[in-house]
Amino acid sequence: MFGAALTGCGREPGRAEVPSPPAAPSPPAGPALIHSPPIAQLPAAQLRSLSMECEKYVPDKSARGPYDAAYCEEAIAAWSDSPLQIVPIEKDGPVPNPPNSAK
């Protein structure tokens, strides 16, 4: 009974099972650049935000910061081509007075 405890409960004597370390994940080939969602699917506010974010980074080969350079160029071009949001102002209309102002 004591012999079984010393030998590892029936395994070969003197041979303890050592778990092998997990395989190390292979390093990525390079940083994954952001290139989605498709520019055509972005609403105006997101397109503006993306183009402004891209302009913060200097183009470096195929990247602009964390973004794909071609993706950024497409976003910047699309934003520059988008129509401006113009609010019509009546030329001869009354000018609203703020509350508590002298009349």
N, C-alpha and C positions, 0 to 999 in steps of 0.2 A: 504494500500500500504506500509506503514511503518512497519506494523506488519510482513509482509512477509520477509522484509530485516533483521529483528531482529531474526527471527526463522530459517534462513538458507534457504530461498527460497522454502518453502513448506515441508521441512524435519520436523521431530519431534522437538518440542521446547526443547532447551537446549542440544541437542545431535548433536555434530559436528562429521562429518566423519573424522576419523584420519587414514591415510594410515599406514598399518602395515609395519614394516621394512622388507627388503628382507631377505629370509632365508640365514643364513651363510652357505657357502659351507663346506662340511664335510672335515676335514683334510685328506690328503692322508695317506694311510696305512704305507708308507715309501717312501724314495726317489726312483724314478724310475731309475734303473740302465741301462746304455747303453749296448745293446747287439745286435746291428745290424749296418750295413748290414752284411749278411753272410760272413764269412771269405773266403770261396771258391770263392766269387765273387769279392774280392778286388784285384786290380792290385798291382804289387810288391811295387811301391812307397807308396801306402796307407797302405799296410800291414806292411812295415817297419816303417812308421810313427806311426801307431797304436801300434805296439809292443814296440816302444821306449816310447810312451806316457804311456802305461801300466806299464812299468818298473820303472817309476817315483814314483809309489805308492806301498807301502808295502801291501801285501795281508792281508785283514781284513775280516775274515769269508767268506762272499759271495761277497765281493766287493774289487775293486782296484780303489780307488778314485771314480769317477763317473761311472766307468765301472763294469760290471758283472765280477766277478773273473774268472769264467769258460770261458767266452768270451775272456778275456785277455790271459789266459793260452793257449787257442787254437790259438790266434794270434801270441803269442811268439813262440809257437812250429812250426807253419806254416812258420814263417819268418826264424827260424833257419834251417828248412828243405829246404828252397828255394835255387835254384842254384845261385851261385855267377855270377855277370856280369864280365866276363873276356874279356879284350881287348888284342888281340894278338899284340905282338911287334916283328918286324923283327929283328933277331939276327945280321945279317950282313948288315942291311939296313943303308942308310945314315941318319945322325943325322941332323935335320933341323936347319938352322942358323937363329937366329932372325934378323929382318931388322936392318941395320946400325951397324952390328957387323963386327969385323975385320976378314978377310978371310985368 
